[in-house]
Amino acid sequence: MLQILFVLSEMVPYSKTGGLADVGGALPLALQQLGDDIRVLVPWYGRPEQNEMHRLCAVNVPYTHEPAELWITTNRPQVYFLRYPAYYEREGGPYQNALGQDWPDNPRRFALLNRVAVELAQGRISGLDWRPDLVHVHDWQTGLIPYLLELETRVGSTRPATLFTIHNLAYQGRFDPAIMNELHLPGADFHWQGTELYGAFSFMKAGLVYSDRLSTVSPTYAQEIQTDAFGMGLQGLLQQRASQLSGILNGVDEVHWNPRADPYLPAHYHARNLVGKSQCKIQLQQQLGLESQPDTFLLGMISRLVEQKGIDMVLDVLPDLLQRGMQVAILGSGEKHFEARLQELAAIHPGRLAVHIGFDEGLSHRIEAGADAFLMPSRFEPCGLNQMYSLRYGTLPIVHQTGGLADTVVDAGDIARDHERNGFVFSMAHSDDLHHAALRAAALFQQPAAWQRLQQQAMAGNYSWEHSALAYQRLYQQILARP
């Protein structure tokens, strides 16, 4: 049995801004179910519920005005909440204030998390007789942990192994190097082979340099971040560490996303009986004010409305797709000019284009179930989840060949992978390529037997967290087997 400490900046159901929190909520549980002893450390951004947790101890850190506190849950996997109200219990989000501006004290806030993680990792927490074999840290907010553990070895201490997982390389935790003195960090490591990144002190760089192994959230993204196009200025370092870099796909919550029992759906279905999916389509058309035409090709999209997600390409091709008689349902929010343009097009094409600005959990499930195909033309996508939801729901994804999209969707025309084909893939992030892929999908939709075969293959895929957890377990064992 492995003893693993996870350290994250967010975790469902306690806090969430993005996919990192989903990983925090699901992967430790999946690993525990495989028999490992998993503990999680995460900041507490609100008031603890007394019936769910209790105070474990105080933890002293040099640069804080008062001790931090560790609170502990009674459930499994065990979660340690780091309480320091001045840093974490504020109006706003984990990283930004209510105006969307980064908290100016973010380096101090997350350095505290990192320092407390090291105390846990080194078995120095009062009243806790536990020390991990490996510390698994995630994104820039925890990037100092491998570095701080390396500093421990310089004074003769042993340390657990470390794994640093990159969820999004674009966020690098870059700060004025003057913060190093305040955080009691040695200036001697502030150089291009250490914690320095283009003149700034970088939490992300520290994690990439000093962790024993690196991983990211899909095999293709692991390759992409070694290139100039996706490396965000860190491609040289990632090329140097390529032999220690792995790509493991995230999983999906197969209870929450299950067309057999989804409470948000008007009808349920499975791969061998898709009648319920047809009923979901009719209900979705009625809910969104689309013409009730079961044989009309219906495209869905659930996305942030930003250029990275390819919404500009979607806007380029929408007029022609609608002119050809297709229907499109879009749910999301983002940049105002994209929202406005979509709403203008919806007014021009009533009954054909439905746009819902904002987010609606129930509607997101009904779009996944009721659409025939799902648009996901992201310019880059480290892993992606919606394409896997779509596959589980028999809604064939139309995706740009990047990151996790390339690893989960096999093009309908790929005869060499006949039994894996489950969607439509285009290789260049151009409007013309998206347009061609959508037309190919619409043409195949007119062949019900061929379309249903792809649906069944899509729904047969394994997108579980257990599958991901087994891959991480193998990686942990490889790391620990090294002398």
N, C-alpha and C positions, 0 to 999 in steps of 0.2 A: 504493500500500500504506500503510495506516494503522499507526502505532505506538502501541499502547495499553498502559497499565499498569493492571492490576487490583489492587486492594488489598482483602483480605477477612480476617476473623478466623478462618475455618475453610474447609477445602477437602477434598473426598474425592480420593484415598483416605487422606489423611494425618490428617484430624481431622473429626469430625462431631458436631453436636448437633441439627441440623435441616436444613430445606430450603436454607438459605444455602450449606451445604457442597456440596450437589448442584449448585447454580448455579456455584460456584467450580470444580468438577471438569468441568462440561460446556460452559458457555458459552465460556470461552477457547479450548477445543479446537475448537468449532464455528466460531468466528471465524477461528481460524488456518487451518482447512480452506477458508475463503473467501478466503484469501490475505493476511490481515493479520498483522503482527508483534505478537504478544501476549506479554506478560510478566506474571507474577503474584507479588505479595508477600504472604506469609502467615506468622504466627508458627509456630515449630516447638515443639510441645508434648511431644516425646519425643526420643529419641536418634537422630540421623541415621545412616542406613546409609552406610558409607564408599564402597561400590561404586556408589551412586546419586548422590552429590553430593560437592562439595568446598568447602572454605572459600574465599570470595572476598576478604573484607577485614574489617577492624574499622571500626565507625562510632561516632563520639563524639557523645553527646547530653548537653546541659548538666547535667541533674538525675540522671543515673545514676552509680553509684559506679565503674563500670568500663565500657569500651567494649562495645557490642553487636557481634555478628558477623553477617555475611551469608554464607549458604551457598547454593550454586547447583546446580541439577540439570543433568544432561547431556541430558535428554529435552526434547521440545517438546510444548506450549508451555513455555517456560523458567519455572521457579519459583524465586524467591528466598525462602529461609527465613530469618526473623529469629530468631537465637538469643540469648537472654539468660536463662540457666538460673534465676536468682533470680525471674524473673517468670513464665516459661512452663513450665518443666519441673518440675511439681509433681504430687502425688497429687490427683486430682479432675478436673474438666472445665475447658474454656477460660474459663468465666465464673464457675463456682461450685466450692466445695469438695465433698468427699464427702457432706456433710450437706445439700447443696442451698442453701447460703448463698452470696451473692455474695462474691467475693474483695474484701476491703476496699481493696486497692490497685488495683482495676480502672482508675481514671482514670490512674494512672501507667503501668500495663501497656499500655493501648491508646494513650495519648499517645506512648509510645515507638514503637509501630508507625507512628503518624501522622508523627512526626518523621523516621523513617527513610524513609518513603514520599516525603516532600518532598525529601530528599537525592537519592533515586533520580530523582524527577520533574525535578529541576533539574540533573541530570547531574553531581552532585558525588561520585559513588561512585568511589573509587580503583580503577583497573584496568578500568573499564567505560565504554566509549565508546558510550553509548546514551542518548537522551532521548526521552520519549514526546510524541506530539502531544496526547494526551488521557489524563487519569487518571480511571478509573471506580471509584468507591468505593461501599461497600455497608453500610448500616445504621449505627447509632450508633457502633460501635466504630471506624469510619473517618471520622466526621463532622468531625473537626478538620482534615482534609487540605485541603478547599477554603478554609477560614479561614486556615490557615498559608500557603497559596499566595497568598491575597489580601494577607497581611502582607508577603510578598516584593515585591509590586508597589509597596507604599508606600515602599520604599527603592530603587526604581528598577529592580528586576529584571523580566524577562519571566517568564512562566509558561505551562505547558500549560493547555488547556481542562479543565474538570471536569464530571463527571456523577455525581450522587448518587442511588443507587437505594434506595428504601424497601422492605424486605421485610416488616417488621412495625412499624407506628408506635407500638405499645404500649410498646416498649422504647426509652427516650429518652436513656439515659446521663446521668442527672441527678445532680449532685454538689454538695457544699458549695462555694460560690464561693471559699472560701479556697484551694482547690486551684489556682486560676489563678496565684497568685504562685509556687507551687512548680513549676508547669509553664512558668514564664517567659512567661506570656501577659499582654497588656496589659489592665488593668482598664477602660480607656476604652471597650471594646466590650461591657462587661457592662451591657446595657440591653435594653429590650423589643424594639428593632429589631435587636439583635445576638445575643449568646450567652446571654442571660438567659431563663429559662423559669420563671415563677411562683416567683421568688426563688432558684432553683437555677441553676448553670452546666450547660448541656446540650450534649453532643457532637452529638446529633441536631439540635438547633436550629441549631448552627453550620453543619452540612452543608446544611440547608434554606435558610439565609439566604445563604450565600456561594458555593454551587455555581452554575456557569453554567446548568445545566439539571438538572431532577429527573425521575426516572422511578419507577414502581412496577410490580408484577408482574401486573397485569391492567388493562384499560381501565375496568372497572366499579369496582375498588378505587380507581383514580385519581379517580373522581368521588365515591365514598363518603367518602374522607378529607377532603373539603372540607365535610362536613356535621357538625353537632353530634353526631350519633349515632356517628360513626366517627372523628372528627378528633382525639380524645385531647388536646384543648386546643390543638392546632396548626391547627385548621381555618381560622382567620382568615389566618394566614400562607400556607397552601396555596391559599386563595381568591385572595390577592394574586398568587401565582405560578402561577395556573392555566394561563396561556398558555405557561409553560415546563415544564409537567408532562405527562409521557406515561405511558401504561400499555401494557406489553408482556408478554404471557403467557410464563411459563417453558415449557420443553419437557420431554419425558420421554426417558429413555434407551431408545431403540428396539431396542437389542440386548438389554439386560437384561429389558425388558418386551416380549416378542414371543411370542405364542401359537403361532407356527409352529415355534419351536425352544426354548422355555423348558425348561431342564433339570429344573425342579421339578415339571413336570406329568406325569401318567401317560399322556397322549395329547396330540397336537398338532392344530391346526386353523387354518383361515383363513376369511375372509368367505364364500367360495364353497362351502366344505365344513365345516359345523359339527358333523359327527358326533363329532369328538374332544372338543368341548365337552360333549356329553352324557355321554361317558365320564368326563370330569373331574368332572361333577356326581355321578355314581354313586360314584366313588372318594372324593369329599369327604364324601358322606353316610356312607359306611362308616367313614372315618377318624374322624369326629366323633361317631359313635354316633347319627346321625340315621336315621330310618326310610328304607330304600332304596326311594324312590318317585320315579321319574324325572319323573312328571307333576306332582308337588307343586311349588308356587311357592317357591323358595328365595332368601331375601334374605341378603346378606352385608354386613358392616360391619367396617372396620379403622380404629381411631381411638384417640386419647387419650380416656380416659373422663372428660371434663370438660364443664362446662356450655357453654363456647364451641362445642364440637363437637356440641351438641344431644343428648347422651346422655339428659338428663332427658326430652326429648320422646319419644325412642325408648322409654324405660321406660314412659311414659304409654300408648303405643299397643301395646306388645308383647302384653299379655294378650289383646286383641281379635284381633290378627292371628294369634296362635297358636290361639285358639279357632276361627277360621275355617279352620284346617287348613294354614296356611302354616308354613314352616320358616325359622329364622333362625340364622345362624352369625356370632358376634362375636369378634373378636380385638383385644385392646388392654389398656391399663392406665391408671390414673389415680387419681382420688379414691376412697378406700377405701369410702365409703358407696355409690358407684355400682357398684363391683366386687361388693360384698356383695349388693346388690339383684339384680344380674344373675345371680349364682350361685344365689340363692334361687329366682328364676324358672326357671332351668334345672333345678333339682331338682323343681319342680312340673310341668314340661313335658318329661319325658325323651323323647328321640326327635324332639322338635320344636325345642327351643332348645339350641344348643351354645355355650358360653362358654369361651374360652381366655384367661386373664389372663396378660399378658406379651407378648412379641413373638417371632415365629418367621418368619423370612424365607421359608422354603419354604411354610409354611401360608398366608402372605399371598398368595403367587402362586396357590396352589390355591383359595383363596376367590375371588380375582378371576376365575379361570377357571371354577370350578364353580358359582358362584351365578348365578341368573337376573338379579337386579337388585342394586344396591348402594346402601345407605343412607348419605347424606352431608348431614345436616340442619344444617350449621354455622350458627351465628348470624352470624359473619363469617368470611371465608376470603380472604385477600389474593390467592392464586392457587389453591392446591390442586393435588395431584398424583393422588390416588387416583381422582378422577372421570375423569382422562385415562387412567390404567391400565385402568379399567373399560371405557371406550369402546374402547380397543384390543383388549380381550378379549371384546367383544360382550356385556358385562354392563351392562345399561342403568341409568344412575345415577338415583337419586331425590334431588333436591337442593333446598336453600333458594336462592332467587334472590338471591345476594350474591356480590360479588367475582368471582374467577375461575370460580366455579361458574356464574354467570350468563353468562359469556362463552364457555363451552365446551359447555353442555348446552342443547339446544333442546327444548321440551316436545312430547310426542307429539300434543298437540291443536292445535299452532300450524300451521294449514293454510297460512298465508301463507308459511311457510318449509318447505314440504312435503319437499323433498329434503335438508333439514338436520336433520330431527327425529331425536333420538337418546336421549331419556330423558324424565324427568318432573320438572317444576319447580313448586314452590309458593312463593307470594310473601311470606307472613307467617311469621315464626318462632314458630308456635303448634302445639301438638300436634294440634289438629283439622285443620290444613292438611296436616301430614305424614301423618296418618291417611288423609285423602282421596286424597292422591297415591299412597300405597301401594295403596289399593284400586283406583285407576284402573290402576295397573301390573298388579295381579293379574288384573283383568278383561281387559286386552289380552293377557296371557299365554295366555289361553284361546283366542286367535285366532292360531294358529301362523304363518300367512302374514304377517299384519300385524306380529307380533312379530319375525319373521326379517328383514323389510324394515328395521325400525329397527336391528336388530343390524348389518346390513350397512352401513347409513349411518353408524352409530357407528364401525365398524371402518375406514371409508374416510377418516375425518378425518385431517388433518395435525397431529400433536402433536409434531413433531420439534424438536430444538434448532437444526437448520439454519434452520427457519422463524423461530424467535426471533432467531437470530443475524443474519439478513438485516434484520430490523426494527431491531435495535441498530445495525447497520452504517449504515443510512439515518439514524438519529438522530445517530450520531457525525459523519456528513458534514454534516448540518444545523448542528450545533454549530460545527464547524470552518469552515463557510462564512460564519459571522457575522463582521463586521469587529471 
